[in-house]
Amino acid sequence: MNPDEYRKMFELENTYWYFQGRRSIISGLLRQNLPVESKPLRILDVGCGTGLMLEHLREMGQSPVGFDLHPLAMRYCQQRGLQRLVRGDVTRLPFGDSCFDLILALDLMEHVEDDRALLREFRRVAVPGALILLTVPAHPFLWSEHDESLRHYRRYRREPLRRLLAEAGFRPLRFGYCISFLFPAIVIFRLIRRRALRPGQPQTHLIELPRWLNALLIGLLRIEGLFLRRFTFPMGVTLLAMLAPNAQRRKPADAPRNE
């Protein structure tokens, strides 16, 4: 990812509608499906970025492990006071087999050229009965300078992603779209922006909004998160998958645990 985008992310994600809305959606699903506030869990956040979700999990009483390739990501995580950090290649995770109860991969797979190798590693380090929660950008027709600036390899289609996850040894507990309430507005924005784009350095669409509008968008995504606990949406900007590894005999291994 463009190093300048890490700076933008760190400066904006504590208040920006997308990050706060996504955090609300993910937190709701975690609380619904795991004892995240009552039991220590072995949690790995792969592609942890500047540490927003790690910080939130810490507030829940957890002690997650953050993993990322870029040294800037590690530096910004450390500025949040996060310490359980590992830097490396996400397709070669430096952990033993059957280590983690929960694996998060939020907007990560699109950054990885060999996404199959990434999923194999998730399968390897997940304990039997683990939960894997991932999000990816949906719909190739929405490809834009935003994706280029973030150095994405792809945006995903629903059914090919479903097959990819199944081939990697996962079964879906929940699979569908999110960031759905805002889907029409984002499609229009992307198409207009594409027509108006001038040649030059691609930039993300992380633009500061009026406070009232930013608050409104956060509120809409929080409401969407309540619906997502019961329903899936037929369309959205992002694909969300909550997965469990298929049953397979695994050799237990030592794992990082909460202290």
C-alpha positions as CSV (number, residue, x, y, z in Angstrom):
1,M,0.0,0.0,0.0
2,N,1.2,3.5,-0.7
3,P,3.0,4.7,2.5
4,D,1.1,8.0,2.5
5,E,-2.1,6.0,2.8
6,Y,-1.0,4.6,6.1
7,R,-0.7,8.1,7.4
8,K,-4.1,9.0,6.1
9,M,-5.6,5.9,7.7
10,F,-4.0,6.6,11.1
11,E,-5.2,10.2,11.1
12,L,-8.8,9.4,10.0
13,E,-9.8,6.0,11.2
14,N,-10.8,7.0,14.7
15,T,-13.5,9.3,13.3
16,Y,-14.0,8.4,9.6
17,W,-17.3,6.9,8.6
18,Y,-16.0,3.9,6.7
19,F,-13.6,2.7,9.4
20,Q,-16.0,3.4,12.3
21,G,-19.0,1.9,10.5
22,R,-17.1,-1.2,9.5
23,R,-15.8,-1.6,13.1
24,S,-19.4,-1.4,14.4
25,I,-20.5,-4.1,11.9
26,I,-17.6,-6.4,12.8
27,S,-17.9,-5.9,16.5
28,G,-21.6,-6.7,16.4
29,L,-20.9,-10.0,14.6
30,L,-18.1,-10.9,17.0
31,R,-20.3,-10.3,20.0
32,Q,-23.0,-12.4,18.5
33,N,-20.8,-15.4,17.7
34,L,-18.0,-15.4,20.2
35,P,-17.5,-14.7,24.0
36,V,-15.2,-11.8,23.1
37,E,-16.0,-9.8,26.3
38,S,-16.0,-12.7,28.8
39,K,-13.3,-15.2,27.7
40,P,-9.7,-14.9,26.6
41,L,-9.4,-15.8,23.0
42,R,-6.3,-16.4,20.8
43,I,-6.9,-13.8,18.1
44,L,-4.8,-12.9,15.0
45,D,-5.5,-9.8,13.0
46,V,-3.8,-10.3,9.7
47,G,-3.1,-7.1,7.8
48,C,-3.8,-5.2,11.0
49,G,-2.9,-1.9,9.3
50,T,-2.5,1.0,11.8
51,G,-4.2,-1.0,14.6
52,L,-7.8,0.3,14.9
53,M,-9.3,-3.2,15.3
54,L,-6.5,-4.3,17.6
55,E,-7.2,-1.4,19.8
56,H,-10.9,-2.2,19.9
57,L,-10.3,-5.8,20.7
58,R,-8.0,-4.7,23.6
59,E,-10.9,-2.5,24.9
60,M,-13.0,-5.7,24.9
61,G,-10.5,-7.3,27.2
62,Q,-8.6,-9.3,24.6
63,S,-4.9,-9.4,23.8
64,P,-4.8,-10.0,20.1
65,V,-1.7,-10.5,17.9
66,G,-1.4,-8.0,15.0
67,F,0.4,-9.1,11.8
68,D,1.4,-6.9,8.9
69,L,4.1,-6.6,6.3
70,H,4.7,-2.9,6.3
71,P,7.0,-1.3,8.9
72,L,4.8,1.8,8.9
73,A,1.9,-0.3,10.1
74,M,4.0,-1.6,13.0
75,R,5.0,1.9,13.9
76,Y,1.5,3.3,13.9
77,C,0.3,0.3,16.0
78,Q,3.1,1.0,18.5
79,Q,1.9,4.6,18.7
80,R,-1.4,3.2,20.0
81,G,0.4,1.3,22.7
82,L,0.0,-2.0,21.0
83,Q,2.8,-4.5,21.7
84,R,1.8,-8.0,20.4
85,L,2.9,-7.3,16.9
86,V,4.6,-9.4,14.3
87,R,5.9,-8.3,10.9
88,G,6.1,-10.6,7.9
89,D,4.7,-12.2,4.8
90,V,1.0,-13.0,5.2
91,T,1.4,-16.1,2.9
92,R,4.0,-17.5,5.3
93,L,2.7,-16.9,8.8
94,P,5.4,-17.6,11.5
95,F,3.0,-19.5,13.8
96,G,2.5,-23.2,14.5
97,D,-0.5,-25.2,13.3
98,S,-3.8,-24.8,15.1
99,C,-2.9,-21.6,17.0
100,F,-5.9,-19.2,16.8
101,D,-9.5,-19.2,17.9
102,L,-10.3,-16.1,15.7
103,I,-8.6,-14.8,12.6
104,L,-9.5,-11.4,11.2
105,A,-8.6,-10.4,7.7
106,L,-10.4,-7.1,7.1
107,D,-9.8,-5.7,3.6
108,L,-6.7,-7.8,3.2
109,M,-7.1,-10.4,0.5
110,E,-7.2,-7.9,-2.3
111,H,-3.7,-6.8,-1.4
112,V,-2.2,-10.3,-1.7
113,E,-1.3,-11.6,-5.2
114,D,-1.6,-15.2,-4.2
115,D,-4.8,-15.2,-2.2
116,R,-5.0,-19.0,-2.3
117,A,-1.7,-19.2,-0.4
118,L,-3.1,-16.8,2.2
119,L,-6.2,-18.9,2.7
120,R,-4.1,-22.0,3.1
121,E,-2.2,-20.3,5.9
122,F,-5.5,-19.3,7.6
123,R,-6.6,-22.9,7.4
124,R,-3.3,-24.1,8.9
125,V,-3.2,-21.8,11.9
126,A,-6.9,-22.0,12.8
127,V,-7.9,-24.4,15.6
128,P,-10.8,-26.8,15.0
129,G,-13.9,-24.7,15.6
130,A,-12.2,-21.4,14.9
131,L,-13.9,-18.4,13.4
132,I,-12.4,-16.6,10.4
133,L,-13.9,-13.2,9.6
134,L,-12.9,-11.5,6.4
135,T,-14.0,-8.6,4.2
136,V,-13.0,-7.8,0.6
137,P,-14.0,-5.1,-1.9
138,A,-16.8,-6.3,-4.2
139,H,-17.6,-5.8,-7.9
140,P,-14.9,-5.3,-10.4
141,F,-16.9,-2.7,-12.2
142,L,-16.2,-0.4,-9.2
143,W,-12.5,-0.6,-9.8
144,S,-11.1,3.0,-9.5
145,E,-8.1,5.1,-8.6
146,H,-9.0,4.2,-5.0
147,D,-8.0,0.6,-5.7
148,E,-4.9,1.6,-7.5
149,S,-3.7,3.9,-4.8
150,L,-4.2,1.1,-2.2
151,R,-2.4,-1.3,-4.6
152,H,-5.2,-3.8,-4.8
153,Y,-4.8,-6.8,-7.1
154,R,-8.5,-7.3,-7.6
155,R,-12.1,-6.7,-6.5
156,Y,-14.1,-9.8,-5.9
157,R,-17.2,-11.4,-7.4
158,R,-19.5,-13.2,-5.0
159,E,-19.7,-16.7,-6.4
160,P,-16.0,-17.0,-7.4
161,L,-15.1,-15.9,-3.9
162,R,-17.5,-18.5,-2.4
163,R,-15.8,-21.2,-4.5
164,L,-12.3,-20.0,-3.6
165,L,-13.2,-20.2,0.1
166,A,-14.7,-23.7,-0.2
167,E,-11.6,-25.0,-2.1
168,A,-9.4,-23.7,0.7
169,G,-11.3,-25.8,3.2
170,F,-13.8,-23.4,4.8
171,R,-17.5,-23.6,5.2
172,P,-19.5,-20.3,5.3
173,L,-21.4,-19.5,8.5
174,R,-22.4,-16.2,7.0
175,F,-21.7,-14.9,3.5
176,G,-23.0,-11.9,1.7
177,Y,-22.6,-8.1,1.2
178,C,-22.2,-5.2,3.6
179,I,-21.8,-1.5,3.2
180,S,-25.2,-2.0,1.5
181,F,-27.2,1.0,2.5
182,L,-24.7,3.3,0.8
183,F,-24.2,1.1,-2.2
184,P,-26.2,3.3,-4.7
185,A,-24.5,6.5,-3.6
186,I,-21.0,4.9,-3.8
187,V,-21.6,3.5,-7.3
188,I,-22.7,7.0,-8.5
189,F,-19.7,8.7,-6.8
190,R,-17.3,6.2,-8.3
191,L,-18.7,6.6,-11.8
192,I,-18.7,10.4,-11.7
193,R,-15.2,10.4,-10.2
194,R,-14.0,8.1,-13.0
195,R,-15.3,10.4,-15.7
196,A,-13.8,13.5,-14.0
197,L,-10.4,11.9,-13.3
198,R,-7.3,13.6,-14.7
199,P,-4.1,11.8,-15.3
200,G,-1.7,11.8,-12.4
201,Q,-1.0,10.0,-9.1
202,P,-4.0,7.9,-8.1
203,Q,-5.6,8.8,-4.8
204,T,-7.9,7.1,-2.4
205,H,-11.4,8.3,-1.8
206,L,-10.6,9.0,1.9
207,I,-11.8,12.6,1.8
208,E,-12.8,14.6,4.8
209,L,-16.6,15.2,5.0
210,P,-18.6,17.7,7.0
211,R,-19.1,16.5,10.5
212,W,-22.8,16.1,10.2
213,L,-22.5,14.0,7.0
214,N,-19.8,11.8,8.5
215,A,-21.9,11.2,11.6
216,L,-25.0,10.4,9.4
217,L,-23.0,7.8,7.5
218,I,-21.7,6.2,10.7
219,G,-25.2,6.0,12.0
220,L,-26.5,4.4,8.8
221,L,-23.8,1.7,9.0
222,R,-24.5,1.0,12.6
223,I,-28.1,0.4,11.7
224,E,-27.0,-1.8,8.9
225,G,-24.9,-3.7,11.4
226,L,-28.0,-4.5,13.4
227,F,-29.7,-5.9,10.3
228,L,-26.7,-8.0,9.4
229,R,-27.0,-9.9,12.6
230,R,-30.1,-11.5,11.1
231,F,-30.1,-10.9,7.4
232,T,-27.8,-10.7,4.4
233,F,-28.1,-8.1,1.7
234,P,-28.3,-8.9,-2.0
235,M,-25.8,-6.1,-2.9
236,G,-23.1,-4.0,-1.3
237,V,-19.7,-2.4,-1.7
238,T,-18.0,-5.1,0.4
239,L,-18.2,-8.9,0.6
240,L,-18.2,-10.3,4.2
241,A,-17.6,-13.9,5.1
242,M,-17.7,-15.6,8.4
243,L,-16.1,-19.0,8.1
244,A,-15.3,-22.1,10.0
245,P,-12.6,-24.6,8.9
246,N,-13.9,-27.9,7.7
247,A,-13.3,-30.8,10.1
248,Q,-9.9,-32.2,9.8
249,R,-7.5,-33.9,12.2
250,R,-4.9,-31.4,13.2
251,K,-1.7,-31.6,15.3
252,P,-2.0,-29.2,18.2
253,A,0.7,-26.6,18.7
254,D,1.7,-24.0,21.1
255,A,0.1,-20.6,20.4
256,P,0.4,-17.1,21.7
257,R,-2.1,-16.7,24.5
258,N,-3.5,-13.8,26.5
259,E,-1.5,-12.9,29.5
